[in-house]
Amino acid sequence: MSNSWRKPLAIFVLVATAVLTVFYLHRNPDVITAIGHIPPALFIVLLLLYGVMMAVLALVFLSTTMLAGYRMPTRESLLVTAYSAIVNFFGPLQSGPAFRAVYLRDRHHVKLKNYTAATLLYYLFFAIFSGIALLYGVLHWWLIPAVLAGCLLLYLVWRSDIAPVRPIKRLHFGGLGLLLLASLLQVVVGTFIYYAELRHVDPGVHFSQAVIYTGAANFSLFVSITPGAIGFREAFLLFSRNLHHISAQSIVAASLIDRAMYLVVLGILAVFIFGSHAERRLRGGSATKNDATPPTLS
């Protein structure tokens, strides 16, 4: 894309983000009310936990780029993750992964098929850990044999020559252990976030219930087509009540707090991105003042 279009596009992105935020709040006025009713102590705890979550997501991105054959600087990984969080929330069909893929292709010449294969591997790890969390209350001591059986199944699939496995076998596996750790940490940190929110609305909730709750909430991300998976996550959580035994009232109340906090986090990320000239850093400091734009999808 020519330089003459980059500045107008940056302005468009800023305006679109503001408009979509206002539209989202207009359609969900309870979110504003929820922000005002969050106690200061809980607000700080959740803000810190979300900060850790953003760092974990940056680690996920860093490890997937390593698998795709590119070693991304840590700072750049953090900045792209911040951009991606905003795109993923407001964009259609959870479009953050597409944003990252196109960014890597255009800026670092990473092959789309390599990053797509690495991303699918991440989704597999994330789904496995989320599934373990979801079935925690059912399996109990059978959980360890189930995990071992799952590992054996993955190994057999890996040893096979089926078409979906071939692109993954061509990846650079230096970041595999890091991706495995980051995927696990994402589920763990998410559990603590949900636990803090649930305990505020229902002090009787146990941590084990929050583990199962997290597993159900995570699976909603695979099918959501709305901003922040609104509606889909609540449906998954309500359908899985027989597993986590958390009341519908607590689910709705905790979800309102979660969306309110995440909107605050997105606001902080937006200020950080556009206020610190992140786009210049993403270009390695080579951009001029007139070329200060966020990464584009062209």
Secondary structure, DSSP 8 states (H G I E B T S, - for coil): --HHHHHHHHHHHHHHHHHHHHHHHHH-HHHHHHHHTS-HHHHHHHHHHHHHHHHHHHHHHHHHHHHTT----HHHHHHHHHHHHHHHHHSTTS-HHHHHHHHHHHHH---HHHHHHHHHHHHHHHHHHHHHHHTHHHHGGGHHHHHHHHHHHHHHHHHS--TTHHHHHTS-GGGHHHHHHHHHHHHHHHHHHHHHHHHHH-TT--HHHHHHHHHHHHHGGGT--SGGGTTHHHHHHHHTHHHH---HHHHHHHHHHHHHHHHHHHHHHHHHHHHTTHHHHHTTT---GGG-------
